[in-house]
Amino acid sequence: MLTSGANVPDISRAVDLLDLFPPVAGRRGRPRRRFEVLLADKGYDSEAFRQACRERGTEPIIAKRKTSGMRGLGKLRYVVEQTFALLHQFRRLAVRWERYLDIHDGLVSLACALICRRRLINWTNQRSC
């Protein structure tokens, strides 16, 4: 997660976020540094950003502007929108009131940990006998 001012466009920080992404673990051996596909909405539709993704070995899936959308993209975008909704359950995160960035980032990290804990508890309760 990167936090910036409200007057900074998201597209200007998107390439920085790609570069800060941690290695993807899972398989044996050297972890992959890049993920294979990037899913974004129409706000990130620029040829420069698409080219920056391709240079980093990531295929961008971005809907074009002034089109009705991509077929099947809504199912994938649901995960992103659901994450925002879960974070906004914590009222202090819906609107940023903290003056200091480190406090806000700490609250976001705590909220993510609480969401993951809640999902893990629900997942283990469904699997128990």
Backbone atoms as SQL, in Angstrom:
CREATE TABLE atoms (id INTEGER PRIMARY KEY, chain TEXT, resi INTEGER, resn TEXT, atom TEXT, x REAL, y REAL, z REAL);
INSERT INTO atoms VALUES
  (1, 'A', 1, 'MET', 'N', 0.835, -1.164, 0.000),
  (2, 'A', 1, 'MET', 'CA', 0.000, 0.000, 0.000),
  (3, 'A', 1, 'MET', 'C', 0.886, 1.236, 0.000),
  (4, 'A', 2, 'LEU', 'N', 0.543, 2.180, -0.827),
  (5, 'A', 2, 'LEU', 'CA', 1.195, 3.483, -0.824),
  (6, 'A', 2, 'LEU', 'C', 0.151, 4.536, -0.500),
  (7, 'A', 3, 'THR', 'N', 0.504, 5.467, 0.355),
  (8, 'A', 3, 'THR', 'CA', -0.409, 6.542, 0.710),
  (9, 'A', 3, 'THR', 'C', 0.135, 7.835, 0.133),
  (10, 'A', 4, 'SER', 'N', -0.745, 8.600, -0.482),
  (11, 'A', 4, 'SER', 'CA', -0.340, 9.893, -1.043),
  (12, 'A', 4, 'SER', 'C', -1.432, 10.907, -0.735),
  (13, 'A', 5, 'GLY', 'N', -1.180, 12.135, -1.094),
  (14, 'A', 5, 'GLY', 'CA', -2.152, 13.190, -0.866),
  (15, 'A', 5, 'GLY', 'C', -3.378, 13.023, -1.744),
  (16, 'A', 6, 'ALA', 'N', -4.435, 13.699, -1.364),
  (17, 'A', 6, 'ALA', 'CA', -5.685, 13.598, -2.119),
  (18, 'A', 6, 'ALA', 'C', -5.582, 14.281, -3.472),
  (19, 'A', 7, 'ASN', 'N', -4.636, 15.200, -3.632),
  (20, 'A', 7, 'ASN', 'CA', -4.507, 15.911, -4.897),
  (21, 'A', 7, 'ASN', 'C', -3.491, 15.268, -5.845),
  (22, 'A', 8, 'VAL', 'N', -3.006, 14.069, -5.514),
  (23, 'A', 8, 'VAL', 'CA', -2.047, 13.351, -6.358),
  (24, 'A', 8, 'VAL', 'C', -2.798, 12.272, -7.131),
  (25, 'A', 9, 'PRO', 'N', -2.706, 12.253, -8.458),
  (26, 'A', 9, 'PRO', 'CA', -3.405, 11.210, -9.218),
  (27, 'A', 9, 'PRO', 'C', -2.830, 9.822, -8.933),
  (28, 'A', 10, 'ASP', 'N', -3.703, 8.826, -8.898),
  (29, 'A', 10, 'ASP', 'CA', -3.270, 7.459, -8.597),
  (30, 'A', 10, 'ASP', 'C', -2.313, 6.916, -9.647),
  (31, 'A', 11, 'ILE', 'N', -2.503, 7.291, -10.886),
  (32, 'A', 11, 'ILE', 'CA', -1.687, 6.756, -11.970),
  (33, 'A', 11, 'ILE', 'C', -0.216, 7.155, -11.803),
  (34, 'A', 12, 'SER', 'N', 0.041, 8.295, -11.167),
  (35, 'A', 12, 'SER', 'CA', 1.425, 8.727, -10.998),
  (36, 'A', 12, 'SER', 'C', 2.182, 7.861, -9.993),
  (37, 'A', 13, 'ARG', 'N', 1.482, 7.205, -9.091),
  (38, 'A', 13, 'ARG', 'CA', 2.121, 6.352, -8.094),
  (39, 'A', 13, 'ARG', 'C', 2.018, 4.871, -8.428),
  (40, 'A', 14, 'ALA', 'N', 1.313, 4.523, -9.504),
  (41, 'A', 14, 'ALA', 'CA', 1.072, 3.118, -9.830),
  (42, 'A', 14, 'ALA', 'C', 2.359, 2.387, -10.192),
  (43, 'A', 15, 'VAL', 'N', 3.249, 3.019, -10.924),
  (44, 'A', 15, 'VAL', 'CA', 4.511, 2.371, -11.299),
  (45, 'A', 15, 'VAL', 'C', 5.376, 2.166, -10.060),
  (46, 'A', 16, 'ASP', 'N', 5.359, 3.125, -9.133),
  (47, 'A', 16, 'ASP', 'CA', 6.095, 2.952, -7.880),
  (48, 'A', 16, 'ASP', 'C', 5.570, 1.755, -7.098),
  (49, 'A', 17, 'LEU', 'N', 4.253, 1.581, -7.110),
  (50, 'A', 17, 'LEU', 'CA', 3.657, 0.444, -6.413),
  (51, 'A', 17, 'LEU', 'C', 4.062, -0.881, -7.055),
  (52, 'A', 18, 'LEU', 'N', 4.165, -0.911, -8.380),
  (53, 'A', 18, 'LEU', 'CA', 4.633, -2.119, -9.058),
  (54, 'A', 18, 'LEU', 'C', 6.054, -2.471, -8.638),
  (55, 'A', 19, 'ASP', 'N', 6.894, -1.458, -8.478),
  (56, 'A', 19, 'ASP', 'CA', 8.286, -1.701, -8.115),
  (57, 'A', 19, 'ASP', 'C', 8.445, -2.127, -6.658),
  (58, 'A', 20, 'LEU', 'N', 7.507, -1.728, -5.790),
  (59, 'A', 20, 'LEU', 'CA', 7.608, -2.061, -4.371),
  (60, 'A', 20, 'LEU', 'C', 6.967, -3.393, -4.017),
  (61, 'A', 21, 'PHE', 'N', 6.352, -4.062, -4.977),
  (62, 'A', 21, 'PHE', 'CA', 5.644, -5.304, -4.690),
  (63, 'A', 21, 'PHE', 'C', 6.632, -6.370, -4.228),
  (64, 'A', 22, 'PRO', 'N', 6.348, -7.052, -3.105),
  (65, 'A', 22, 'PRO', 'CA', 7.294, -8.062, -2.606),
  (66, 'A', 22, 'PRO', 'C', 7.301, -9.310, -3.483),
  (67, 'A', 23, 'PRO', 'N', 8.330, -10.148, -3.350),
  (68, 'A', 23, 'PRO', 'CA', 8.378, -11.380, -4.146),
  (69, 'A', 23, 'PRO', 'C', 7.179, -12.280, -3.865),
  (70, 'A', 24, 'VAL', 'N', 6.719, -12.966, -4.891),
  (71, 'A', 24, 'VAL', 'CA', 5.574, -13.854, -4.778),
  (72, 'A', 24, 'VAL', 'C', 6.092, -15.234, -4.409),
  (73, 'A', 25, 'ALA', 'N', 5.719, -15.713, -3.238),
  (74, 'A', 25, 'ALA', 'CA', 6.180, -17.026, -2.776),
  (75, 'A', 25, 'ALA', 'C', 5.170, -18.096, -3.172),
  (76, 'A', 26, 'GLY', 'N', 5.487, -19.317, -2.908),
  (77, 'A', 26, 'GLY', 'CA', 4.559, -20.399, -3.178),
  (78, 'A', 26, 'GLY', 'C', 5.260, -21.643, -3.680),
  (79, 'A', 27, 'ARG', 'N', 5.937, -21.553, -4.761),
  (80, 'A', 27, 'ARG', 'CA', 6.628, -22.719, -5.318),
  (81, 'A', 27, 'ARG', 'C', 8.045, -22.804, -4.766),
  (82, 'A', 28, 'ARG', 'N', 8.629, -23.976, -4.938),
  (83, 'A', 28, 'ARG', 'CA', 9.999, -24.145, -4.508),
  (84, 'A', 28, 'ARG', 'C', 10.938, -23.369, -5.412),
  (85, 'A', 29, 'GLY', 'N', 12.096, -23.044, -4.875),
  (86, 'A', 29, 'GLY', 'CA', 13.080, -22.336, -5.671),
  (87, 'A', 29, 'GLY', 'C', 13.016, -20.836, -5.455),
  (88, 'A', 30, 'ARG', 'N', 13.608, -20.149, -6.369),
  (89, 'A', 30, 'ARG', 'CA', 13.666, -18.695, -6.293),
  (90, 'A', 30, 'ARG', 'C', 12.265, -18.114, -6.472),
  (91, 'A', 31, 'PRO', 'N', 11.809, -17.258, -5.547),
  (92, 'A', 31, 'PRO', 'CA', 10.458, -16.713, -5.681),
  (93, 'A', 31, 'PRO', 'C', 10.354, -15.761, -6.872),
  (94, 'A', 32, 'ARG', 'N', 9.184, -15.769, -7.491),
  (95, 'A', 32, 'ARG', 'CA', 8.951, -14.857, -8.608),
  (96, 'A', 32, 'ARG', 'C', 8.931, -13.430, -8.088),
  (97, 'A', 33, 'ARG', 'N', 9.552, -12.533, -8.807),
  (98, 'A', 33, 'ARG', 'CA', 9.591, -11.139, -8.387),
  (99, 'A', 33, 'ARG', 'C', 8.354, -10.393, -8.857),
  (100, 'A', 34, 'ARG', 'N', 7.776, -10.840, -9.949),
  (101, 'A', 34, 'ARG', 'CA', 6.620, -10.155, -10.524),
  (102, 'A', 34, 'ARG', 'C', 5.440, -11.106, -10.610),
  (103, 'A', 35, 'PHE', 'N', 4.265, -10.542, -10.553),
  (104, 'A', 35, 'PHE', 'CA', 3.059, -11.310, -10.786),
  (105, 'A', 35, 'PHE', 'C', 2.758, -11.279, -12.273),
  (106, 'A', 36, 'GLU', 'N', 1.979, -12.231, -12.748),
  (107, 'A', 36, 'GLU', 'CA', 1.780, -12.396, -14.183),
  (108, 'A', 36, 'GLU', 'C', 0.802, -11.393, -14.773),
  (109, 'A', 37, 'VAL', 'N', -0.255, -11.062, -14.031),
  (110, 'A', 37, 'VAL', 'CA', -1.333, -10.236, -14.575),
  (111, 'A', 37, 'VAL', 'C', -1.644, -9.117, -13.591),
  (112, 'A', 38, 'LEU', 'N', -1.924, -7.928, -14.108),
  (113, 'A', 38, 'LEU', 'CA', -2.346, -6.791, -13.302),
  (114, 'A', 38, 'LEU', 'C', -3.758, -6.410, -13.727),
  (115, 'A', 39, 'LEU', 'N', -4.669, -6.338, -12.784),
  (116, 'A', 39, 'LEU', 'CA', -6.051, -5.966, -13.039),
  (117, 'A', 39, 'LEU', 'C', -6.276, -4.550, -12.535),
  (118, 'A', 40, 'ALA', 'N', -6.743, -3.666, -13.405),
  (119, 'A', 40, 'ALA', 'CA', -6.970, -2.273, -13.022),
  (120, 'A', 40, 'ALA', 'C', -8.222, -1.752, -13.710),
  (121, 'A', 41, 'ASP', 'N', -8.734, -0.630, -13.219),
  (122, 'A', 41, 'ASP', 'CA', -9.935, -0.054, -13.820),
  (123, 'A', 41, 'ASP', 'C', -9.561, 0.993, -14.867),
  (124, 'A', 42, 'LYS', 'N', -10.564, 1.677, -15.397),
  (125, 'A', 42, 'LYS', 'CA', -10.355, 2.595, -16.521),
  (126, 'A', 42, 'LYS', 'C', -9.494, 3.804, -16.167),
  (127, 'A', 43, 'GLY', 'N', -9.360, 4.096, -14.893),
  (128, 'A', 43, 'GLY', 'CA', -8.533, 5.225, -14.482),
  (129, 'A', 43, 'GLY', 'C', -7.051, 5.030, -14.782),
  (130, 'A', 44, 'TYR', 'N', -6.646, 3.789, -14.976),
  (131, 'A', 44, 'TYR', 'CA', -5.245, 3.485, -15.243),
  (132, 'A', 44, 'TYR', 'C', -4.984, 3.220, -16.716),
  (133, 'A', 45, 'ASP', 'N', -5.914, 3.600, -17.563),
  (134, 'A', 45, 'ASP', 'CA', -5.794, 3.347, -18.992),
  (135, 'A', 45, 'ASP', 'C', -4.911, 4.411, -19.639),
  (136, 'A', 46, 'SER', 'N', -3.628, 4.112, -19.732),
  (137, 'A', 46, 'SER', 'CA', -2.698, 4.952, -20.491),
  (138, 'A', 46, 'SER', 'C', -1.657, 4.025, -21.099),
  (139, 'A', 47, 'GLU', 'N', -1.226, 4.367, -22.262),
  (140, 'A', 47, 'GLU', 'CA', -0.253, 3.517, -22.949),
  (141, 'A', 47, 'GLU', 'C', 1.080, 3.483, -22.206),
  (142, 'A', 48, 'ALA', 'N', 1.443, 4.582, -21.552),
  (143, 'A', 48, 'ALA', 'CA', 2.703, 4.606, -20.802),
  (144, 'A', 48, 'ALA', 'C', 2.654, 3.618, -19.631),
  (145, 'A', 49, 'PHE', 'N', 1.517, 3.555, -18.940),
  (146, 'A', 49, 'PHE', 'CA', 1.394, 2.620, -17.822),
  (147, 'A', 49, 'PHE', 'C', 1.356, 1.176, -18.314),
  (148, 'A', 50, 'ARG', 'N', 0.662, 0.937, -19.428),
  (149, 'A', 50, 'ARG', 'CA', 0.639, -0.411, -19.994),
  (150, 'A', 50, 'ARG', 'C', 2.053, -0.856, -20.386),
  (151, 'A', 51, 'GLN', 'N', 2.810, 0.047, -20.986),
  (152, 'A', 51, 'GLN', 'CA', 4.174, -0.278, -21.393),
  (153, 'A', 51, 'GLN', 'C', 5.062, -0.526, -20.170),
  (154, 'A', 52, 'ALA', 'N', 4.868, 0.263, -19.115),
  (155, 'A', 52, 'ALA', 'CA', 5.654, 0.059, -17.890),
  (156, 'A', 52, 'ALA', 'C', 5.354, -1.305, -17.277),
  (157, 'A', 53, 'CYS', 'N', 4.104, -1.746, -17.345),
  (158, 'A', 53, 'CYS', 'CA', 3.750, -3.082, -16.844),
  (159, 'A', 53, 'CYS', 'C', 4.425, -4.162, -17.671),
  (160, 'A', 54, 'ARG', 'N', 4.372, -4.008, -18.985),
  (161, 'A', 54, 'ARG', 'CA', 4.972, -5.023, -19.857),
  (162, 'A', 54, 'ARG', 'C', 6.489, -5.098, -19.676),
  (163, 'A', 55, 'GLU', 'N', 7.139, -3.963, -19.440),
  (164, 'A', 55, 'GLU', 'CA', 8.581, -3.960, -19.209),
  (165, 'A', 55, 'GLU', 'C', 8.946, -4.724, -17.940),
  (166, 'A', 56, 'ARG', 'N', 8.029, -4.776, -16.994),
  (167, 'A', 56, 'ARG', 'CA', 8.261, -5.482, -15.740),
  (168, 'A', 56, 'ARG', 'C', 7.763, -6.917, -15.775),
  (169, 'A', 57, 'GLY', 'N', 7.335, -7.386, -16.930),
  (170, 'A', 57, 'GLY', 'CA', 6.911, -8.774, -17.072),
  (171, 'A', 57, 'GLY', 'C', 5.498, -9.053, -16.611),
  (172, 'A', 58, 'THR', 'N', 4.669, -8.040, -16.541),
  (173, 'A', 58, 'THR', 'CA', 3.293, -8.179, -16.090),
  (174, 'A', 58, 'THR', 'C', 2.360, -7.785, -17.223),
  (175, 'A', 59, 'GLU', 'N', 1.368, -8.609, -17.477),
  (176, 'A', 59, 'GLU', 'CA', 0.395, -8.300, -18.527),
  (177, 'A', 59, 'GLU', 'C', -0.762, -7.507, -17.924),
  (178, 'A', 60, 'PRO', 'N', -0.993, -6.265, -18.375),
  (179, 'A', 60, 'PRO', 'CA', -2.084, -5.468, -17.806),
  (180, 'A', 60, 'PRO', 'C', -3.438, -5.849, -18.409),
  (181, 'A', 61, 'ILE', 'N', -4.432, -5.979, -17.557),
  (182, 'A', 61, 'ILE', 'CA', -5.817, -6.167, -17.983),
  (183, 'A', 61, 'ILE', 'C', -6.564, -4.926, -17.516),
  (184, 'A', 62, 'ILE', 'N', -6.711, -3.980, -18.428),
  (185, 'A', 62, 'ILE', 'CA', -7.298, -2.681, -18.115),
  (186, 'A', 62, 'ILE', 'C', -8.358, -2.373, -19.157),
  (187, 'A', 63, 'ALA', 'N', -9.548, -2.011, -18.716),
  (188, 'A', 63, 'ALA', 'CA', -10.607, -1.639, -19.641),
  (189, 'A', 63, 'ALA', 'C', -10.252, -0.321, -20.323),
  (190, 'A', 64, 'LYS', 'N', -10.605, -0.203, -21.572),
  (191, 'A', 64, 'LYS', 'CA', -10.357, 1.034, -22.321),
  (192, 'A', 64, 'LYS', 'C', -11.372, 2.091, -21.911),
  (193, 'A', 65, 'ARG', 'N', -10.942, 3.336, -21.957),
  (194, 'A', 65, 'ARG', 'CA', -11.868, 4.442, -21.683),
  (195, 'A', 65, 'ARG', 'C', -12.892, 4.561, -22.796),
  (196, 'A', 66, 'LYS', 'N', -14.036, 5.101, -22.464),
  (197, 'A', 66, 'LYS', 'CA', -15.128, 5.363, -23.410),
  (198, 'A', 66, 'LYS', 'C', -15.632, 4.086, -24.071),
  (199, 'A', 67, 'THR', 'N', -15.547, 2.975, -23.337),
  (200, 'A', 67, 'THR', 'CA', -16.150, 1.729, -23.797),
  (201, 'A', 67, 'THR', 'C', -17.090, 1.243, -22.705),
  (202, 'A', 68, 'SER', 'N', -17.924, 0.302, -23.058),
  (203, 'A', 68, 'SER', 'CA', -18.890, -0.203, -22.081),
  (204, 'A', 68, 'SER', 'C', -18.234, -1.100, -21.042),
  (205, 'A', 69, 'GLY', 'N', -17.010, -1.507, -21.233),
  (206, 'A', 69, 'GLY', 'CA', -16.299, -2.336, -20.265),
  (207, 'A', 69, 'GLY', 'C', -15.837, -3.625, -20.905),
  (208, 'A', 70, 'MET', 'N', -15.150, -4.421, -20.123),
  (209, 'A', 70, 'MET', 'CA', -14.656, -5.699, -20.597),
  (210, 'A', 70, 'MET', 'C', -15.558, -6.800, -20.061),
  (211, 'A', 71, 'ARG', 'N', -15.805, -7.769, -20.848),
  (212, 'A', 71, 'ARG', 'CA', -16.638, -8.889, -20.434),
  (213, 'A', 71, 'ARG', 'C', -15.888, -9.715, -19.394),
  (214, 'A', 72, 'GLY', 'N', -16.532, -9.975, -18.265),
  (215, 'A', 72, 'GLY', 'CA', -15.931, -10.778, -17.209),
  (216, 'A', 72, 'GLY', 'C', -15.038, -10.001, -16.264),
  (217, 'A', 73, 'LEU', 'N', -14.754, -8.751, -16.533),
  (218, 'A', 73, 'LEU', 'CA', -13.878, -7.970, -15.670),
  (219, 'A', 73, 'LEU', 'C', -14.558, -7.639, -14.348),
  (220, 'A', 74, 'GLY', 'N', -15.876, -7.546, -14.352),
  (221, 'A', 74, 'GLY', 'CA', -16.601, -7.214, -13.131),
  (222, 'A', 74, 'GLY', 'C', -16.437, -8.258, -12.044),
  (223, 'A', 75, 'LYS', 'N', -16.353, -9.523, -12.420),
  (224, 'A', 75, 'LYS', 'CA', -16.145, -10.574, -11.431),
  (225, 'A', 75, 'LYS', 'C', -14.800, -10.421, -10.747),
  (226, 'A', 76, 'LEU', 'N', -13.817, -10.021, -11.492),
  (227, 'A', 76, 'LEU', 'CA', -12.483, -9.852, -10.926),
  (228, 'A', 76, 'LEU', 'C', -12.387, -8.560, -10.120),
  (229, 'A', 77, 'ARG', 'N', -13.050, -7.510, -10.579),
  (230, 'A', 77, 'ARG', 'CA', -13.024, -6.239, -9.866),
  (231, 'A', 77, 'ARG', 'C', -13.767, -6.319, -8.541),
  (232, 'A', 78, 'TYR', 'N', -14.655, -7.294, -8.393),
  (233, 'A', 78, 'TYR', 'CA', -15.418, -7.453, -7.165),
  (234, 'A', 78, 'TYR', 'C', -14.490, -7.643, -5.967),
  (235, 'A', 79, 'VAL', 'N', -13.386, -8.330, -6.149),
  (236, 'A', 79, 'VAL', 'CA', -12.446, -8.576, -5.062),
  (237, 'A', 79, 'VAL', 'C', -11.869, -7.258, -4.557),
  (238, 'A', 80, 'VAL', 'N', -11.518, -6.367, -5.470),
  (239, 'A', 80, 'VAL', 'CA', -10.954, -5.074, -5.093),
  (240, 'A', 80, 'VAL', 'C', -11.994, -4.228, -4.373),
  (241, 'A', 81, 'GLU', 'N', -13.199, -4.164, -4.915),
  (242, 'A', 81, 'GLU', 'CA', -14.253, -3.359, -4.296),
  (243, 'A', 81, 'GLU', 'C', -14.647, -3.925, -2.935),
  (244, 'A', 82, 'GLN', 'N', -14.638, -5.239, -2.790),
  (245, 'A', 82, 'GLN', 'CA', -14.958, -5.854, -1.512),
  (246, 'A', 82, 'GLN', 'C', -13.891, -5.505, -0.469),
  (247, 'A', 83, 'THR', 'N', -12.642, -5.438, -0.885),
  (248, 'A', 83, 'THR', 'CA', -11.563, -5.070, 0.030),
  (249, 'A', 83, 'THR', 'C', -11.742, -3.641, 0.526),
  (250, 'A', 84, 'PHE', 'N', -12.103, -2.727, -0.363),
  (251, 'A', 84, 'PHE', 'CA', -12.379, -1.350, 0.069),
  (252, 'A', 84, 'PHE', 'C', -13.544, -1.304, 1.046),
  (253, 'A', 85, 'ALA', 'N', -14.586, -2.075, 0.786),
  (254, 'A', 85, 'ALA', 'CA', -15.746, -2.103, 1.679),
  (255, 'A', 85, 'ALA', 'C', -15.357, -2.649, 3.053),
  (256, 'A', 86, 'LEU', 'N', -14.519, -3.669, 3.084),
  (257, 'A', 86, 'LEU', 'CA', -14.085, -4.225, 4.366),
  (258, 'A', 86, 'LEU', 'C', -13.238, -3.224, 5.144),
  (259, 'A', 87, 'LEU', 'N', -12.383, -2.499, 4.458),
  (260, 'A', 87, 'LEU', 'CA', -11.568, -1.489, 5.139),
  (261, 'A', 87, 'LEU', 'C', -12.411, -0.327, 5.643),
  (262, 'A', 88, 'HIS', 'N', -13.466, 0.008, 4.931),
  (263, 'A', 88, 'HIS', 'CA', -14.314, 1.132, 5.343),
  (264, 'A', 88, 'HIS', 'C', -15.257, 0.765, 6.478),
  (265, 'A', 89, 'GLN', 'N', -15.272, -0.516, 6.894),
  (266, 'A', 89, 'GLN', 'CA', -16.007, -0.870, 8.101),
  (267, 'A', 89, 'GLN', 'C', -15.362, -0.221, 9.326),
  (268, 'A', 90, 'PHE', 'N', -14.087, 0.024, 9.230),
  (269, 'A', 90, 'PHE', 'CA', -13.379, 0.730, 10.294),
  (270, 'A', 90, 'PHE', 'C', -13.520, 2.225, 10.008),
  (271, 'A', 91, 'ARG', 'N', -14.308, 2.888, 10.813),
  (272, 'A', 91, 'ARG', 'CA', -14.739, 4.249, 10.483),
  (273, 'A', 91, 'ARG', 'C', -13.593, 5.244, 10.373),
  (274, 'A', 92, 'ARG', 'N', -12.514, 5.012, 11.078),
  (275, 'A', 92, 'ARG', 'CA', -11.385, 5.938, 10.993),
  (276, 'A', 92, 'ARG', 'C', -10.667, 5.848, 9.660),
  (277, 'A', 93, 'LEU', 'N', -10.898, 4.765, 8.918),
  (278, 'A', 93, 'LEU', 'CA', -10.229, 4.599, 7.631),
  (279, 'A', 93, 'LEU', 'C', -11.086, 5.084, 6.471),
  (280, 'A', 94, 'ALA', 'N', -12.388, 5.239, 6.684),
  (281, 'A', 94, 'ALA', 'CA', -13.256, 5.697, 5.597),
  (282, 'A', 94, 'ALA', 'C', -12.852, 7.095, 5.156),
  (283, 'A', 95, 'VAL', 'N', -12.540, 7.940, 6.114),
  (284, 'A', 95, 'VAL', 'CA', -12.011, 9.281, 5.843),
  (285, 'A', 95, 'VAL', 'C', -10.747, 9.424, 6.675),
  (286, 'A', 96, 'ARG', 'N', -9.699, 9.861, 6.056),
  (287, 'A', 96, 'ARG', 'CA', -8.425, 9.974, 6.776),
  (288, 'A', 96, 'ARG', 'C', -8.429, 11.226, 7.647),
  (289, 'A', 97, 'TRP', 'N', -8.448, 10.997, 8.965),
  (290, 'A', 97, 'TRP', 'CA', -8.436, 12.111, 9.909),
  (291, 'A', 97, 'TRP', 'C', -7.059, 12.311, 10.527),
  (292, 'A', 98, 'GLU', 'N', -6.203, 11.315, 10.460),
  (293, 'A', 98, 'GLU', 'CA', -4.890, 11.419, 11.098),
  (294, 'A', 98, 'GLU', 'C', -3.998, 12.377, 10.318),
  (295, 'A', 99, 'ARG', 'N', -3.265, 13.156, 11.046),
  (296, 'A', 99, 'ARG', 'CA', -2.369, 14.103, 10.394),
  (297, 'A', 99, 'ARG', 'C', -1.058, 13.438, 9.994),
  (298, 'A', 100, 'TYR', 'N', -0.684, 12.396, 10.715),
  (299, 'A', 100, 'TYR', 'CA', 0.600, 11.754, 10.484),
  (300, 'A', 100, 'TYR', 'C', 0.417, 10.486, 9.660),
  (301, 'A', 101, 'LEU', 'N', 1.257, 10.340, 8.678),
  (302, 'A', 101, 'LEU', 'CA', 1.150, 9.221, 7.750),
  (303, 'A', 101, 'LEU', 'C', 1.432, 7.888, 8.428),
  (304, 'A', 102, 'ASP', 'N', 2.386, 7.851, 9.348),
  (305, 'A', 102, 'ASP', 'CA', 2.718, 6.580, 9.982),
  (306, 'A', 102, 'ASP', 'C', 1.570, 6.045, 10.831),
  (307, 'A', 103, 'ILE', 'N', 0.799, 6.921, 11.455),
  (308, 'A', 103, 'ILE', 'CA', -0.362, 6.479, 12.229),
  (309, 'A', 103, 'ILE', 'C', -1.420, 5.900, 11.295),
  (310, 'A', 104, 'HIS', 'N', -1.676, 6.583, 10.195),
  (311, 'A', 104, 'HIS', 'CA', -2.669, 6.085, 9.237),
  (312, 'A', 104, 'HIS', 'C', -2.245, 4.740, 8.648),
  (313, 'A', 105, 'ASP', 'N', -0.994, 4.609, 8.255),
  (314, 'A', 105, 'ASP', 'CA', -0.507, 3.340, 7.709),
  (315, 'A', 105, 'ASP', 'C', -0.578, 2.224, 8.748),
  (316, 'A', 106, 'GLY', 'N', -0.307, 2.552, 9.998),
  (317, 'A', 106, 'GLY', 'CA', -0.419, 1.562, 11.067),
  (318, 'A', 106, 'GLY', 'C', -1.857, 1.100, 11.265),
  (319, 'A', 107, 'LEU', 'N', -2.799, 2.022, 11.190),
  (320, 'A', 107, 'LEU', 'CA', -4.214, 1.654, 11.321),
  (321, 'A', 107, 'LEU', 'C', -4.683, 0.799, 10.150),
  (322, 'A', 108, 'VAL', 'N', -4.205, 1.100, 8.954),
  (323, 'A', 108, 'VAL', 'CA', -4.569, 0.278, 7.793),
  (324, 'A', 108, 'VAL', 'C', -3.995, -1.127, 7.945),
  (325, 'A', 109, 'SER', 'N', -2.755, -1.239, 8.396),
  (326, 'A', 109, 'SER', 'CA', -2.153, -2.553, 8.607),
  (327, 'A', 109, 'SER', 'C', -2.897, -3.337, 9.690),
  (328, 'A', 110, 'LEU', 'N', -3.291, -2.660, 10.748),
  (329, 'A', 110, 'LEU', 'CA', -4.060, -3.316, 11.810),
  (330, 'A', 110, 'LEU', 'C', -5.415, -3.779, 11.292),
  (331, 'A', 111, 'ALA', 'N', -6.066, -2.954, 10.492),
  (332, 'A', 111, 'ALA', 'CA', -7.359, -3.334, 9.920),
  (333, 'A', 111, 'ALA', 'C', -7.207, -4.552, 9.009),
  (334, 'A', 112, 'CYS', 'N', -6.159, -4.586, 8.203),
  (335, 'A', 112, 'CYS', 'CA', -5.929, -5.750, 7.331),
  (336, 'A', 112, 'CYS', 'C', -5.690, -7.008, 8.153),
  (337, 'A', 113, 'ALA', 'N', -4.952, -6.883, 9.253),
  (338, 'A', 113, 'ALA', 'CA', -4.704, -8.042, 10.113),
  (339, 'A', 113, 'ALA', 'C', -6.002, -8.525, 10.753),
  (340, 'A', 114, 'LEU', 'N', -6.855, -7.607, 11.186),
  (341, 'A', 114, 'LEU', 'CA', -8.135, -8.000, 11.785),
  (342, 'A', 114, 'LEU', 'C', -9.057, -8.654, 10.762),
  (343, 'A', 115, 'ILE', 'N', -9.047, -8.162, 9.541),
  (344, 'A', 115, 'ILE', 'CA', -9.876, -8.762, 8.478),
  (345, 'A', 115, 'ILE', 'C', -9.389, -10.174, 8.180),
  (346, 'A', 116, 'CYS', 'N', -8.075, -10.346, 8.073),
  (347, 'A', 116, 'CYS', 'CA', -7.523, -11.676, 7.801),
  (348, 'A', 116, 'CYS', 'C', -7.822, -12.630, 8.956),
  (349, 'A', 117, 'ARG', 'N', -7.719, -12.164, 10.182),
  (350, 'A', 117, 'ARG', 'CA', -8.032, -12.998, 11.349),
  (351, 'A', 117, 'ARG', 'C', -9.491, -13.426, 11.328),
  (352, 'A', 118, 'ARG', 'N', -10.373, -12.489, 11.045),
  (353, 'A', 118, 'ARG', 'CA', -11.800, -12.803, 11.000),
  (354, 'A', 118, 'ARG', 'C', -12.095, -13.844, 9.923),
  (355, 'A', 119, 'ARG', 'N', -11.482, -13.691, 8.752),
  (356, 'A', 119, 'ARG', 'CA', -11.709, -14.656, 7.670),
  (357, 'A', 119, 'ARG', 'C', -11.118, -16.014, 8.008),
  (358, 'A', 120, 'LEU', 'N', -9.961, -16.038, 8.660),
  (359, 'A', 120, 'LEU', 'CA', -9.339, -17.303, 9.033),
  (360, 'A', 120, 'LEU', 'C', -10.193, -18.038, 10.060),
  (361, 'A', 121, 'ILE', 'N', -10.737, -17.321, 11.036),
  (362, 'A', 121, 'ILE', 'CA', -11.606, -17.947, 12.037),
  (363, 'A', 121, 'ILE', 'C', -12.853, -18.512, 11.368),
  (364, 'A', 122, 'ASN', 'N', -13.469, -17.755, 10.470),
  (365, 'A', 122, 'ASN', 'CA', -14.654, -18.254, 9.769),
  (366, 'A', 122, 'ASN', 'C', -14.316, -19.460, 8.902),
  (367, 'A', 123, 'TRP', 'N', -13.151, -19.457, 8.275),
  (368, 'A', 123, 'TRP', 'CA', -12.749, -20.559, 7.405),
  (369, 'A', 123, 'TRP', 'C', -12.489, -21.828, 8.209),
  (370, 'A', 124, 'THR', 'N', -11.836, -21.707, 9.376),
  (371, 'A', 124, 'THR', 'CA', -11.554, -22.886, 10.189),
  (372, 'A', 124, 'THR', 'C', -12.810, -23.417, 10.854),
  (373, 'A', 125, 'ASN', 'N', -13.764, -22.561, 11.197),
  (374, 'A', 125, 'ASN', 'CA', -15.013, -23.031, 11.801),
  (375, 'A', 125, 'ASN', 'C', -15.850, -23.816, 10.796),
  (376, 'A', 126, 'GLN', 'N', -15.790, -23.473, 9.539),
  (377, 'A', 126, 'GLN', 'CA', -16.542, -24.206, 8.522),
  (378, 'A', 126, 'GLN', 'C', -15.952, -25.588, 8.297),
  (379, 'A', 127, 'ARG', 'N', -14.650, -25.756, 8.489),
  (380, 'A', 127, 'ARG', 'CA', -13.987, -27.018, 8.187),
  (381, 'A', 127, 'ARG', 'C', -13.977, -27.966, 9.386),
  (382, 'A', 128, 'SER', 'N', -14.273, -27.484, 10.596),
  (383, 'A', 128, 'SER', 'CA', -14.227, -28.370, 11.758),
  (384, 'A', 128, 'SER', 'C', -15.480, -29.234, 11.819),
  (385, 'A', 129, 'CYS', 'N', -15.366, -30.353, 12.496),
  (386, 'A', 129, 'CYS', 'CA', -16.487, -31.294, 12.585),
  (387, 'A', 129, 'CYS', 'C', -17.390, -30.972, 13.741);
